[in-house]
Structure formats: C-alpha cells, structure tokens
Amino acid sequence: MTTAIEISIEQLDASPVIKPRLLTWPLIRVLLVSFGAMTSFYLLLALVPMYADANGASAAGAGLATGVLMLSTVGVELVSPALIARFGNRRTVGSGLLLLGVPALALPGSESMVTILAVCLVRGAGFAIVVVVIGAWVAAMAPRERRGEALGVGGVVASVPAVIMLPLGVWLAERVGYSPLFIGGAVTALVGLLAMVGLADEQPDQEQPDTTQPFGMRDGLTSSALLRPAVVFSATAMAAGIVATFLPVALGEASGGLAAIALLTQAAAATIGRWWAGRYGDRHGAAKLLVPSVLVATVGMLGVVLSSPVAVMVGMVLFGAGFGAAQNSSLAVMFDRAPSSGCGTVSAVWSIAYDAGLGLGATGFGVVVLSTGYPAAFALTAGLMLAVLLVVLPRGRDGYPQRG
C-alpha cells in the first residue's frame, strides 16, 4: 500500500509542466505594429537612394541618403529609453510610427536632395524609436521562461519584411514607379496606429511590480555585462553589412543570379536561426549559444573567400544561421543580465550595436578592399569576428563572462 502511494506521488510529481501562453492578443498586436513598421522601412530602404540617383544626385548622393538615415537612427536610439520612461511604450511607439510614415508622403513629386535628406533624417528617428520600443515591449510582455522564444518570434516578424520587401520594392519601382511605393511605405507604417488603439502600457504577464532602480543609458553603456555581448554581436553585424553591400560586387555579373540567391539564402537562414535560438535558449540557456553562433558565422564568412558557387552558398547558409542565432542569443543574454526596469535600455544598446555594426562594416570594408582585394578582405573580416570574440568574451565557468 505504501509503495502504491509512493508511486502515485512520483507520477504526480512527474506530470508535465504547462507552459504559460506565449502569443497573447496584446503581444500579437505589438508584433503587427512591428511588421507594418519594418515593411515601411525595408520597402523604401533601397528605393530612396535609387530615387536620389535618378534625380541627378549621383552615387555619392544616394549613399548620403542611406548614411543620414542610419546616423539619425543611431542618434535617436541613444535617447529612446528616456522617451519610454517619460511617455510610456504606446505613446512613444505611436510617435515613432508617425515619424516613419508621414515624411514618406513628401517624396512623390519632389526632386530636391534637401527634401530627400530631410525625409531620411526624420524617418531614421522614427525607425529608431519603433525598434527600441518594440524590442523592449516584446521582452516585457513575454513570460520570463519563454522570453527567448518571444524574442525569436519577434525577430522573425521583423526579418520577413527584409527578405521580401527589399527586393520587391526594387522590382516594383521599375513597373509602377516610385510614387505609389512611397505612399505604400507611409500607409504600412501608419496602419500600426490602429493596432495600438486601447493597448495598455502595463504588462499583464508581470506577476510582481518592478521595484528595481531605474536603469538608464548611462548604466547600460557602462555595464560590461551588457557591452560584452553587444560588442561581439556588433562585430557579427559588421560582417552582415559587408555581405549585403559587397557580395554582389565581389561575385560580379559573371556569376549570374548567384549573388541574389546567396543573399536570399542568407536572409532566410538568419530568420530561421533567430527563431531556433530563442527556443533553444529558453530550454538550455541563451549564454551557451553566443560563442558557437559567432563561430558558425565566422566559418560561413570564410566560405565566401573561396568564391566558388558551392562554397558561397554553403557559406551563406552557415553565416546566416550563425548571425540569426547571435542576434537572439546576445539580446536574450542582455535582457537576463539587466533589471526589469532596463528593458528599454537593453533594447537600445543592442539596436545601436546592430545598426552601428552594419554601417561601420560597409564603410571600413570599402576602404580595406582597395588595398587587399575581395578574398583577402573577406578573410580579414572573419579574422576580426574571431578576434573580437576572443578578446571581449573571457569565459567563466558557464562559458560566458561573469557580470561586470
């Protein structure tokens, strides 16, 4: 009888744990806002430089348009946590959507470079606000034990527009012209305002109120626990900017459609890798993934050095998977190592690492390749990723640097 009771107790203790629901209706609405904003951003990302060039701005003017956009993005990301603390998530992201969408309506019929640059400046500010707020909001809404998976889902939602809308915008511009696409870019951002009607700032999944001290940008930028994964991820983001900017040029027209297929493959692999890393990280710890993901991305970058079609494709699969996993694991680790009051700060620091890495990678590579050629420059990029990993992440017993 005693044995039977003990067995029953053991069976009761072994019953499966029911996970809290991940996709609540408020979280779905926030993800819809993210999808609309990312669609607006990526639809116009290549179109605005093309439009500037078509109106006589030359390649320098086209590059300046993108440069102003990203400079504005990084600058406003620095102050976004303060905006969240002052105005809350809903009002802050609403202002970001307005800044991202409304200026696009000034582009149809305007050929002035001043107007184009002003639009890029304002849209960059709106984009910065949206990405920081959405990242913080998703992390705050998700159950803690499923936060990595929520970040992975959020990453997929943000990545799909990059995979589809960037090439689609270029293709459509040749067939319908620029003006309808500029209007479409405005509408897809502004429709997100409808998804936020009635959405509360407070997060129902938080069982206890946050009693920690405020954790602002100064805290985030001086915390080695946040800066280490951010810098390692930024080196990987630099490589992503290099791939997106220079792979088609390096392969040349003789490769046929290899560059386009390789970039599409890389983007798809990154999307899948980001989602998978979230699920794995929730079960086994995101910290365990950061080093392996960067190593996989580094090996993938070396595949580009060989230049053969097979090596390039395999390299892009590996690089994309590693880059996507590094995106999720670095962000999840940073959220784990900051107080709950620092969600906005973590999102901002990570976003700055991402955007600055993309811009610096493309700029620096363009200078280096003049002296080394493409194969050697790609090899140096892989070496830089590995060097940053070894220098910035001195490992503790858990394979990850201890909190500094």
N, C-alpha and C positions, 0 to 999 in steps of 0.2 A: 504493500500500500504506500509506504514511504517512497519507494522507488518510483512508483507511478506518479506521485505528486511532484517529485523532483524532475521527472521527465517533462511533465506538463509545464512546470515553471521554466525549464530550459527552452521548451518550444515557444513559450510566450515571450521570453527574452529575445529569441532569435527571429521574431516576427519582423518583416521588412519595415524599414523606416519610410514614412510617407514624406516626400519632399514637398516643400511649400511651392505653390504655383508660381511659375516664372512670368508668363505673359498675362499680366493683369490688364484690364481695359485702360487704365491711365498710362501704363507703360507702352501699350500699343499705340496710343495717341501720340506720345512723345516720339516714338520711332517713326510714325507717319510724318511728323514735323521734320525729323532728321532726313527722311527720304526726299521730301519736297525740296528742302534747302540744298541738299547735295546734288539733286537733279539740276537745280538752277545753277549752282556753281560750276559743275562739270560741263553742262551744256554750253556755257559761254566761255569756258576757260581757254579753249583754242580759238574760238570764234572772234573774240575781241582783238587779239593780236593780228589775226588774218584780216579783220576789218580795217585795222590801222594801216596795215601794209597795203591793202587795196586802195586806200585813200592817200597814198603817197608818203607814208611815214617811214618807209624802208624797214629793213630788218632791225636796225637799231631802235626805231620807234616801237616796233612790235615787241621787242624784248623789254623795252622800258615799261610797256603796259603791264606785262606779267610781273616785272620787278616791283612796280608800285603796288600792285595787288598784294604780293606776298609780304612786302615791307609793312604795309598797313596791317595785314593780318597779324604778323608777329608783334607789332607795337601794341595793338589793342588787346591781344591775348594777355599781355602783362597786367592790364588793369581790369580784365573781365572778372576775376574773383571779387574785387571790391564792388563791382556793379551788382554781382549776385547777392553779396551781403547787404547792399543798400536797398535794392529794389526787388529781390526775390527772383526765382527761376522764370516764372511765367512772364512777368513784365520785361525782364531782361532779354529773354529769347524773342519776345514779340518785337522789341526794338531792333534786334538783330535781323529778323525777317524783313522788316521794313527797309532797313539799310541795304540788305542784299537784293531785294526785289525792285523797289521803286526806281533807283537810279538807272536800271536797265531800260526803262521806258524813255530815257533821254537819248539813247543811242540811235534809234531809227531816224534817218534823215539828217543826222549830224555827222559832219566830216572833220570837225575840228579836233586836233590832237589834244588840245586843252580839255575839251569835254570828255574825250575818251579816258584821259588820265584821271580826271576828277571822278568819273564813274568808277574806275578801278580802285581809287583810293577809298571811296565810300563803301563799295561792295566788299573790299577786303576787311574793313572794320566790321561789317555785318556778318561776314563769314566767320571771323574770329569769335565773335560773341556767341554765335549759334553752336560752333563745335565745342567750345568750352562748357557752355551751359548744358548741352545735351549729354556730353560725357559725364559731367557731374550728376545730372539728373538721373540718368540710367543707373549709375552706381548706387545712388541713394535709394532709388525705388526697388532695386533688386533685393531679394532675401540674401543675407550675408553668405550663406552656404552655397548659393547659386550665382554669386556676383560675377565670377569669371565667365560663366556661360552667358549671362546677360550682356556682358561687355562683348562677347563673341558675336551674339546676335546683333547687337548694335553696330559692330564692325561690319558685318555682312550687309546690313541695311545701308550703311554709309558707303560701302565699296561697290555695290551693284551699279549705282549711277556712274561711277568712274569707269567701270567696264563697258557700259552700254552707251551712255550719253556722250562721252568724249569723242569716240569715232562717229557716232550717229550725227552729232552736230555738224562735224566737218562734211559728212556725206550730204546732209540735207541742205547745207548752205549753197552747194553747187546746183541744187534743184529748185529751191523755193526762195533763195535769197536770205539776207541777214535779218531784215526787219521782223518777219514772223517769228524767228527764233529768239530774238531779243525780247519780244513780247511774251513768248512762251517761258523764257527764263524768269521774267518778272512774275508771271502768274504762278508758276510752280513753287516759288518761294512764298508768295503772299497767301496761297491757299492754306499754308500751315497755320495761319492765324485762326482759321475756322476750327482746326483740330484742338486748339487750346481753349476754346470757349468753355468756361466752367471748370477747367482743370485747376486743382488746388496746388499750392506750393508745398504744403506739408506732405510727407510720405507715409502712407498708411502702414507700410511694412516695417517701419521702425518701431520696435516694441517699447523702447525707452527713449526719452528725450535726450538730446545731446548736452552733456554737462561739461565738455572739454573746453579749454580756452580757444579763442579764435586762432586759426592757423592760416596766416596770410601769405602773400607772395614772398615777402622777405624771409619768412620761415621756410617756405618751400625751396627758395633759391640758395639757402644756406644749410640745408639738410643733406648730408651725404647719403642718407638712406634713400632719398628721392633722386638726387643728382646722379648717383652712380648708374642706376638702371636707365635714367633718362639719357645720359651721355652715350652709353652703349647702344641704346636704341637709335639715337641720333646718327651714329656712325653707319648703322644699317640703313637709315632713311637717306643718308647721303648717297649710298650705293643705289638706292631705288631711284633717286633723282637723276643719277648718271645713266642708269639703264633706260629710263623713259626718254631722256633727252638725246643720248648719243648712240644708242644701239642701232637705230635705223641708218644713221650716218656711217657708223663703223662697218656695217654689213654691206652698205652700198646698194645701188639699184640692181646690180647683177644678181643679188640674192633673190630677186623676185618678191614674193609675198612673205618671205621668211621672217622679216623684222615684225611685220604686223601680226603674224601668227604667234611669234615668240612673245610679244608684248601682251597679247590677249591671254596666252597661256600663263604668263607670269601673274597677271592680274587675277585670273581665276584661281590659281594655286594659292595666292596670298589670301583671297577671300575664304577659301576652304581651310587653310592653315589657321587663320584667325579664329574661326568658329571652333575648330577642333581643339585648339589650345585652351579655349575657355572651358570646355567640358573636361578636358584632362586636368587642367589646373584646379578645378573645384574638387576633384577626387584625390589628387596626389600632391597638390601644391604648385602654384604658378612659378615659384622661385626655381624649381627643378628644371623648368623649360627654357629659361632665358639663355643660359650658356649654350645648350645644344642647338637652339633655334638659330643663334648667331653663327655657330659653326656650320650648320647646314647652308645658310645663306652665303657664307664665305666660299664654301666648296662650289656652290652654284655660280658665283661670280667667276671663279676660275674656269668654268666651262665655256664662258664667253671668250676667254683668251685663245682657245683653240680654233675658234671661228668656223669649224665645220658645222653643217646643219644639225647633225645628230647631237654634237656637243653643245651647241647653242640651245637646242630645245630641252635637253636634259638639264642643262644649267639653269634655264629659266624656270623649270618645274621646281628644282631644288631651291633656287633663290626665292621664288615666290612663296613657297611653303615656309621657308625659314623666316622670311620677312613678315609674313602674316602671323606666325607664331610669336615672333619677337614683339610685334605690335601688342598683342593681347597680354602676353606674359609680363612685359615691362609695365604696362598700365595696371594690371591686377596687383603686381607686387607693390607698386607705388601706393595704390589705394589701401592695401593691407598695412603699410608702414606709416600711414598718416592717420590722425584722429578724424572722426566722422565730420568734424567741423571744417576739415580741409579738402572736401571733395572738389570744390571749385578750384582750389589751388593746385591740386594734383592734376586735374584735367588741363589747366592752363600750362603748367610746367611741361607736361607730356606733349601738348599740342605745339608748344614752342620748339621742343626738341625735334618734333616731326617736321614742321614747316621750315625751320632754320636749316635742318639737315638737308632737306630737298633742295633748297636754294643754294646753300654753300657747296653741296656736292656738284651740281651742274656748273657753277661758276668756277670752282677750283679745277675741276677736270678739264674744262675748256682751256685753261692756261697750261696745265701739265701736258696735255696731249700734243701740244705744238712742239714739244721737245722730245717726247718719248714715242709717239705713235700710239695707236689704239690698243694693241695687245698688251704692251708694257704698262699703259695707264690703267687698264682693267686689272692687271696683276697687282699693281700698286694699291688699287682700291681694296682688293681682297686683303692685302697685307695690312692696310690701315685698319680695317674692321677687326682683324685678329689682334693687332697691337693694342687697340683701344680696349678690347675685351680683357687682355692680359694685364694691362696697366690699371684700368679703372675698377675692375672687379677682383680684388684679392679675396679669395674664397675662405669662408668659415666652415664649420663642421657640417652645415647644411648645404654646402655648395654655393652659398650666396653670402655677400658681405654682411657683417653684423651691423646693426643700426649704429649710425654715427652721430 
